[in-house]
Amino acid sequence: MPELILDGRPLRVPDGTSVAAALALGGDGCARTSVSGQRRAPLCGMGICQECRVNIDGRRRLACQTLCRDGMHVETRP
């Protein structure tokens, strides 16, 4: 079971869990904050809507298209 760091907190998830699912398991389910300040959550689950953009190990990635791995750092807030 991989353990990642989600917004500064450790989170252990089952093998094969996407980062989008980890957001729902260990956070508020949201991936980012819009320019108007609203929290945004994954919508389509297949990478088309781009609502699940997060910083993973310092790079912007789609949470729905990325599997969790041990030691990964995920940030949803700027």
Backbone as CSV, one residue per row, in Angstrom:
resi,resn,N_x,N_y,N_z,CA_x,CA_y,CA_z,C_x,C_y,C_z
1,MET,0.847,-1.181,0.000,0.000,0.000,0.000,0.890,1.242,0.000
2,PRO,0.794,2.041,-1.042,1.617,3.250,-1.096,1.162,4.287,-0.072
3,GLU,2.139,5.038,0.424,1.838,6.172,1.294,2.334,7.435,0.600
4,LEU,1.428,8.378,0.389,1.791,9.630,-0.241,1.581,10.760,0.755
5,ILE,2.061,11.921,0.409,1.857,13.113,1.219,0.865,13.999,0.470
6,LEU,-0.311,14.187,1.047,-1.378,14.984,0.434,-1.535,16.270,1.224
7,ASP,-1.171,17.377,0.597,-1.242,18.685,1.257,-0.570,18.659,2.628
8,GLY,0.595,18.017,2.681,1.397,17.995,3.898,1.060,16.912,4.894
9,ARG,0.041,16.102,4.612,-0.364,15.033,5.538,-0.152,13.671,4.893
10,PRO,0.363,12.696,5.631,0.538,11.354,5.062,-0.818,10.680,4.827
11,LEU,-0.901,9.924,3.749,-2.119,9.190,3.414,-1.724,7.866,2.787
12,ARG,-2.178,6.769,3.378,-1.931,5.439,2.828,-3.169,5.018,2.043
13,VAL,-2.957,4.549,0.815,-4.058,4.160,-0.071,-3.799,2.762,-0.624
14,PRO,-4.837,2.065,-1.058,-4.644,0.746,-1.665,-3.863,0.840,-2.983
15,ASP,-3.154,-0.219,-3.315,-2.455,-0.284,-4.603,-3.439,-0.029,-5.736
16,GLY,-2.999,0.704,-6.754,-3.827,0.973,-7.919,-4.764,2.160,-7.771
17,THR,-4.671,2.890,-6.665,-5.524,4.045,-6.435,-5.034,5.236,-7.252
18,SER,-5.949,5.913,-7.929,-5.570,7.136,-8.647,-5.436,8.278,-7.643
19,VAL,-4.717,9.306,-8.026,-4.590,10.478,-7.166,-5.965,11.124,-6.965
20,ALA,-6.816,11.121,-7.979,-8.165,11.673,-7.833,-8.942,10.938,-6.741
21,ALA,-8.836,9.623,-6.696,-9.504,8.849,-5.645,-8.886,9.145,-4.285
22,ALA,-7.571,9.331,-4.241,-6.903,9.670,-2.984,-7.395,11.014,-2.454
23,LEU,-7.682,11.959,-3.352,-8.225,13.252,-2.924,-9.548,13.057,-2.191
24,ALA,-10.365,12.151,-2.683,-11.657,11.874,-2.052,-11.474,11.120,-0.733
25,LEU,-10.474,10.225,-0.685,-10.247,9.433,0.521,-9.632,10.242,1.655
26,GLY,-8.717,11.145,1.322,-7.960,11.802,2.376,-8.073,13.298,2.451
27,GLY,-8.845,13.888,1.590,-8.949,15.348,1.596,-10.388,15.778,1.461
28,ASP,-10.562,16.931,0.856,-11.922,17.436,0.658,-12.492,17.030,-0.697
29,GLY,-11.735,16.208,-1.437,-12.187,15.744,-2.744,-11.851,16.708,-3.859
30,CYS,-11.331,17.872,-3.517,-11.018,18.892,-4.518,-9.562,18.816,-4.944
31,ALA,-9.339,19.237,-6.180,-8.003,19.161,-6.758,-7.315,20.513,-6.829
32,ARG,-8.090,21.582,-6.876,-7.465,22.888,-7.056,-8.437,23.978,-6.629
33,THR,-7.927,25.211,-6.646,-8.733,26.389,-6.371,-8.766,27.231,-7.637
34,SER,-9.954,27.643,-8.068,-10.092,28.451,-9.285,-9.576,29.867,-9.044
35,VAL,-9.431,30.626,-10.113,-8.964,32.012,-9.982,-9.931,32.861,-9.162
36,SER,-11.192,32.453,-9.096,-12.176,33.201,-8.295,-12.225,32.715,-6.846
37,GLY,-11.386,31.715,-6.501,-11.306,31.243,-5.128,-12.157,30.038,-4.796
38,GLN,-12.886,29.497,-5.773,-13.725,28.322,-5.517,-12.892,27.050,-5.623
39,ARG,-13.175,26.092,-4.741,-12.514,24.795,-4.811,-13.139,24.001,-5.964
40,ARG,-12.311,23.322,-6.747,-12.755,22.565,-7.920,-12.400,21.101,-7.724
41,ALA,-13.291,20.217,-8.141,-13.092,18.777,-7.993,-13.031,18.110,-9.361
42,PRO,-12.441,16.912,-9.428,-12.445,16.165,-10.688,-13.878,15.977,-11.185
43,LEU,-14.052,16.090,-12.492,-15.391,16.018,-13.069,-15.545,14.804,-13.987
44,CYS,-14.722,14.710,-15.023,-14.944,13.674,-16.035,-14.263,12.345,-15.697
45,GLY,-13.162,12.381,-14.960,-12.459,11.152,-14.596,-11.633,10.536,-15.699
46,MET,-11.482,11.238,-16.834,-10.688,10.668,-17.929,-9.743,11.679,-18.572
47,GLY,-9.533,12.823,-17.925,-8.528,13.775,-18.375,-8.974,14.826,-19.369
48,ILE,-10.248,14.854,-19.739,-10.737,15.814,-20.722,-11.010,17.178,-20.089
49,CYS,-11.621,17.196,-18.917,-12.075,18.465,-18.334,-10.945,19.274,-17.698
50,GLN,-9.852,18.651,-17.328,-8.700,19.322,-16.716,-8.989,19.881,-15.323
51,GLU,-10.113,19.545,-14.727,-10.455,20.053,-13.389,-9.642,19.389,-12.281
52,CYS,-8.964,18.308,-12.574,-8.239,17.568,-11.540,-6.748,17.897,-11.504
53,ARG,-6.357,19.029,-12.056,-4.936,19.402,-12.061,-4.425,19.600,-10.639
54,VAL,-3.332,18.925,-10.319,-2.668,19.067,-9.025,-1.165,19.128,-9.263
55,ASN,-0.431,19.551,-8.249,1.025,19.479,-8.299,1.451,18.151,-7.692
56,ILE,2.135,17.351,-8.483,2.659,16.078,-8.019,4.167,16.136,-8.146
57,ASP,4.836,16.065,-7.006,6.296,16.168,-6.960,6.788,17.392,-7.730
58,GLY,6.040,18.510,-7.575,6.448,19.784,-8.160,6.060,20.011,-9.607
59,ARG,5.338,19.081,-10.210,4.918,19.242,-11.613,3.405,19.131,-11.707
60,ARG,2.795,19.906,-12.611,1.346,19.854,-12.813,0.982,18.559,-13.530
61,ARG,0.037,17.836,-12.955,-0.426,16.563,-13.510,-1.940,16.460,-13.346
62,LEU,-2.525,15.545,-14.102,-3.946,15.246,-13.950,-4.100,14.137,-12.921
63,ALA,-4.854,14.419,-11.869,-5.024,13.460,-10.779,-5.747,12.197,-11.235
64,CYS,-6.671,12.332,-12.180,-7.435,11.161,-12.620,-6.607,10.225,-13.492
65,GLN,-5.503,10.706,-14.023,-4.661,9.904,-14.920,-3.371,9.440,-14.257
66,THR,-3.211,9.697,-12.951,-1.977,9.385,-12.259,-2.245,8.422,-11.110
67,LEU,-1.518,7.318,-11.096,-1.639,6.363,-9.993,-0.739,6.780,-8.846
68,CYS,-1.217,6.551,-7.624,-0.435,6.866,-6.437,0.772,5.934,-6.348
69,ARG,1.869,6.484,-5.873,3.048,5.675,-5.604,3.646,6.128,-4.280
70,ASP,4.385,5.256,-3.671,4.965,5.520,-2.370,5.885,6.739,-2.420
71,GLY,5.704,7.655,-1.477,6.563,8.820,-1.363,6.172,10.016,-2.213
72,MET,5.143,9.913,-3.016,4.734,11.022,-3.883,4.164,12.166,-3.042
73,HIS,4.444,13.397,-3.450,3.931,14.588,-2.780,2.880,15.242,-3.678
74,VAL,1.669,15.372,-3.170,0.552,15.953,-3.923,0.100,17.228,-3.220
75,GLU,0.044,18.317,-3.978,-0.410,19.601,-3.442,-1.609,20.081,-4.257
76,THR,-2.686,20.412,-3.558,-3.881,20.910,-4.248,-4.040,22.411,-4.110
77,ARG,-3.267,23.019,-3.249,-3.377,24.467,-3.002,-2.088,25.147,-3.408
78,PRO,-2.196,26.331,-3.978,-0.982,27.034,-4.400,-0.105,27.438,-3.229
